[in-house]
Amino acid sequence: MKKPIVNKIFKILSHKNENPRTELVYKNEFTLLVAVILSAQATDISVNIATKPLFEAYDTPEKMLRLGEIGLKKYIQSIGLFNHKAKHIISLCNRLINEYNSRVPSHFDKLLQLPGVGRKTANVVLNCLFNQPTIAVDTHVFRVAKRLGLAKGNTPQKVENELLEVIDQKWHQYAHHWLVLHGRYICKARKPNCTICPLKRYCAYYKELV
């Protein structure tokens, strides 16, 4: 897709919501990191329901470490893959306390070394906490980017690289938020609502339909 068209797409998305934010609810840097880890293969709504009582009582690595893996599972058992996530989060608490003075690191490579943190999580944290212009590719971004024709890659990392190349840097700060929200509420996985989509004139998927 040519960059002038990409600019038109993001101008439309930005007009609807100039300063989009993550829909995950958090109290501080640590709780956002935990929430993003929990959101893998889970909805933000389900994560927010589980973490509301959790974060009220355990909002630091020290507190959550004392809660322990078994105790944490009781709070997050409604979330998919909760056994693995509980194990990762408790290990994460240990690493943050011992290596980073209980602070969340602001460097991509250091984040990737933490238990339970992949590219998407690291990019979300850098973007939301440290205002870095990263593009996190989750299932919504992956789907929407390919449907629109912004990217063709068959892996999240390839799509991430394509998006960073084709999207003008002025949009990078909020690009993944706009694509996530578009995928969550309009360009849904099973039934995309093309009739109300403000991007359909530029969308490769829609052009195939009509």
Backbone torsions as a table, in degrees:
resi	resn	phi	psi	omega
1	MET	NA	136.5	-178.6
2	LYS	-73.7	146.2	-174.0
3	LYS	-61.0	-35.0	176.3
4	PRO	-59.7	-36.1	177.2
5	ILE	-70.4	-40.6	178.0
6	VAL	-60.5	-41.2	178.1
7	ASN	-62.7	-38.6	177.8
8	LYS	-64.2	-40.2	179.1
9	ILE	-60.6	-47.6	-176.5
10	PHE	-76.9	-22.9	173.1
11	LYS	-66.6	-40.2	177.5
12	ILE	-65.2	-47.0	-179.2
13	LEU	-63.9	-39.0	-178.5
14	SER	-71.8	-31.0	179.3
15	HIS	-64.1	-35.6	-179.8
16	LYS	-73.8	-33.3	-176.2
17	ASN	-152.7	96.6	-172.3
18	GLU	-67.9	-38.1	-175.5
19	ASN	-128.0	71.4	-178.2
20	PRO	-68.2	150.7	179.4
21	ARG	-131.6	159.6	174.5
22	THR	-60.7	145.8	177.9
23	GLU	-88.9	-1.1	172.9
24	LEU	-72.0	137.4	179.8
25	VAL	-96.3	129.5	-177.6
26	TYR	-147.4	164.1	-177.3
27	LYS	-106.3	-30.2	-175.5
28	ASN	-159.2	-174.6	-177.7
29	GLU	-58.3	-45.8	-177.1
30	PHE	-62.5	-45.5	-176.5
31	THR	-69.2	-29.9	174.7
32	LEU	-66.7	-44.2	178.9
33	LEU	-57.6	-45.4	178.7
34	VAL	-63.0	-44.4	-178.6
35	ALA	-61.9	-39.5	-179.6
36	VAL	-68.5	-39.5	175.8
37	ILE	-60.4	-43.1	-179.6
38	LEU	-68.2	-24.9	-174.3
39	SER	-77.3	-8.8	177.4
40	ALA	-60.6	123.8	-179.2
41	GLN	56.4	34.3	176.8
42	ALA	-148.5	156.8	179.3
43	THR	-83.4	153.6	176.9
44	ASP	-61.2	-35.1	179.8
45	ILE	-61.6	-46.1	-179.0
46	SER	-66.1	-35.9	178.1
47	VAL	-67.2	-43.9	-179.6
48	ASN	-62.6	-36.8	178.3
49	ILE	-64.5	-44.0	-177.6
50	ALA	-71.8	-37.6	-173.2
51	THR	-85.1	-13.5	179.9
52	LYS	-56.9	-55.3	177.5
53	PRO	-71.1	-30.4	179.7
54	LEU	-63.5	-50.9	-176.0
55	PHE	-71.9	-21.9	177.1
56	GLU	-65.7	-31.3	-176.6
57	ALA	-107.7	-26.1	-173.3
58	TYR	-133.0	83.9	-174.2
59	ASP	-114.4	15.3	175.2
60	THR	-135.8	159.1	177.6
61	PRO	-58.8	-37.6	-179.2
62	GLU	-64.1	-45.3	-179.5
63	LYS	-65.0	-43.1	-178.0
64	MET	-71.3	-32.0	176.1
65	LEU	-64.3	-40.1	177.6
66	ARG	-67.4	-31.3	176.1
67	LEU	-61.5	-39.9	176.5
68	GLY	81.3	166.8	-175.8
69	GLU	-63.5	-43.7	-179.4
70	ILE	-65.6	-43.7	179.2
71	GLY	-64.2	-39.1	179.4
72	LEU	-64.9	-38.4	-179.6
73	LYS	-58.8	-33.2	-179.7
74	LYS	-63.6	-30.4	179.5
75	TYR	-82.2	-32.0	-170.3
76	ILE	-112.1	12.4	-174.6
77	GLN	-66.1	-14.2	176.8
78	SER	-82.3	-6.9	-177.3
79	ILE	-99.8	140.6	179.8
80	GLY	-58.3	144.1	179.0
81	LEU	59.9	32.0	-173.6
82	PHE	-64.1	-29.7	178.7
83	ASN	-63.2	-49.2	179.7
84	HIS	-66.1	-40.6	-178.1
85	LYS	-65.5	-39.5	178.1
86	ALA	-62.4	-42.4	179.3
87	LYS	-62.4	-45.6	-179.5
88	HIS	-63.6	-43.0	-175.0
89	ILE	-67.2	-39.2	177.9
90	ILE	-67.0	-39.6	174.9
91	SER	-64.4	-38.1	177.2
92	LEU	-59.2	-44.1	179.2
93	CYS	-58.4	-45.1	177.6
94	ASN	-57.9	-45.6	-177.8
95	ARG	-66.0	-42.9	-179.2
96	LEU	-63.4	-41.7	-179.4
97	ILE	-66.6	-47.1	-172.5
98	ASN	-79.9	-29.2	-173.5
99	GLU	-111.8	-22.2	-173.3
100	TYR	-130.4	21.2	177.7
101	ASN	53.8	37.2	178.1
102	SER	68.1	13.8	178.6
103	ARG	-102.2	153.9	176.4
104	VAL	-83.9	123.7	-179.4
105	PRO	-65.1	149.7	-176.6
106	SER	-106.5	19.5	178.7
107	HIS	-117.5	136.0	-175.8
108	PHE	-55.0	-51.1	-176.5
109	ASP	-62.2	-38.1	178.8
110	LYS	-69.3	-37.6	176.7
111	LEU	-63.5	-41.7	-178.6
112	LEU	-63.0	-23.3	-179.8
113	GLN	-80.6	-9.4	-178.5
114	LEU	-81.6	145.3	178.8
115	PRO	-57.9	132.6	175.5
116	GLY	81.9	1.8	-176.3
117	VAL	-106.3	119.2	174.2
118	GLY	-110.6	-169.8	-177.3
119	ARG	-59.2	-46.1	-177.7
120	LYS	-60.7	-48.6	-179.1
121	THR	-60.7	-45.5	-179.8
122	ALA	-60.9	-43.0	-179.8
123	ASN	-67.2	-39.3	177.3
124	VAL	-62.6	-45.4	-179.6
125	VAL	-62.3	-46.5	-180.0
126	LEU	-62.3	-37.9	-178.5
127	ASN	-72.8	-49.4	-173.2
128	CYS	-78.0	-36.2	-176.3
129	LEU	-93.0	-36.4	-171.2
130	PHE	-117.3	9.3	174.8
131	ASN	55.1	34.4	176.4
132	GLN	-88.9	139.8	-174.1
133	PRO	-78.3	60.7	179.9
134	THR	-92.4	160.7	175.5
135	ILE	-122.3	108.0	180.0
136	ALA	-87.4	129.6	-178.0
137	VAL	-106.1	102.0	172.4
138	ASP	-100.9	-167.5	-177.0
139	THR	-64.9	-36.2	179.5
140	HIS	-66.2	-49.1	-178.7
141	VAL	-62.8	-42.5	179.5
142	PHE	-58.8	-47.3	-178.1
143	ARG	-67.1	-50.3	-176.0
144	VAL	-64.9	-42.5	-179.5
145	ALA	-60.2	-40.8	-178.2
146	LYS	-76.5	-36.6	178.3
147	ARG	-65.3	-45.0	179.9
148	LEU	-65.4	-32.8	-175.3
149	GLY	101.2	16.3	177.2
150	LEU	-73.6	-27.7	-177.2
151	ALA	-148.6	159.1	-179.8
152	LYS	-126.0	-6.4	-174.6
153	GLY	-58.5	153.7	-178.9
154	ASN	-103.0	8.4	174.5
155	THR	-135.2	154.7	178.3
156	PRO	-55.9	-40.1	-178.5
157	GLN	-66.5	-40.1	178.3
158	LYS	-64.4	-40.8	178.0
159	VAL	-65.3	-41.9	176.6
160	GLU	-56.5	-47.0	-179.3
161	ASN	-63.7	-40.1	178.9
162	GLU	-65.4	-42.1	-179.5
163	LEU	-65.2	-41.9	178.1
164	LEU	-61.2	-30.2	-179.3
165	GLU	-80.2	-43.8	-171.2
166	VAL	-86.9	-25.9	-178.0
167	ILE	-88.3	128.3	178.2
168	ASP	-58.3	141.8	-174.5
169	GLN	-58.3	-26.7	-179.0
170	LYS	-64.9	-17.6	179.5
171	TRP	-98.5	-10.4	-169.9
172	HIS	-58.6	-36.4	-175.8
173	GLN	-58.6	-36.3	-175.4
174	TYR	-117.2	0.7	-172.6
175	ALA	-55.3	-48.8	-175.5
176	HIS	-69.7	-30.5	175.8
177	HIS	-63.6	-46.7	179.6
178	TRP	-61.2	-42.3	-179.2
179	LEU	-69.0	-37.6	176.6
180	VAL	-61.7	-49.4	-178.0
181	LEU	-64.7	-38.3	178.2
182	HIS	-64.0	-41.0	178.6
183	GLY	-70.7	-31.8	-177.4
184	ARG	-75.3	-35.8	-171.6
185	TYR	-114.2	-19.2	-179.6
186	ILE	-124.7	-59.9	-176.7
187	CYS	-87.2	63.1	-175.1
188	LYS	-70.9	159.0	-174.1
189	ALA	-61.9	-51.4	-173.8
190	ARG	-87.9	-41.3	-176.7
191	LYS	-132.1	79.8	177.0
192	PRO	-63.1	134.2	-177.0
193	ASN	-90.5	73.0	-174.9
194	CYS	-64.8	-25.8	-176.1
195	THR	-64.7	-29.3	-179.0
196	ILE	-107.2	5.0	-175.1
197	CYS	-74.2	123.6	179.6
198	PRO	-75.4	-6.0	-177.4
199	LEU	-105.3	2.2	-169.1
200	LYS	-61.7	-29.4	-179.3
201	ARG	-65.0	-21.2	-179.2
202	TYR	-106.8	-0.9	-168.9
203	CYS	-89.5	125.0	178.6
204	ALA	-63.2	-40.0	-180.0
205	TYR	-62.4	-45.3	-178.9
206	TYR	-66.2	-39.0	179.9
207	LYS	-62.6	-33.0	176.8
208	GLU	-69.4	-34.8	-179.6
209	LEU	-67.7	-38.2	-175.3
210	VAL	-99.2	NA	NA
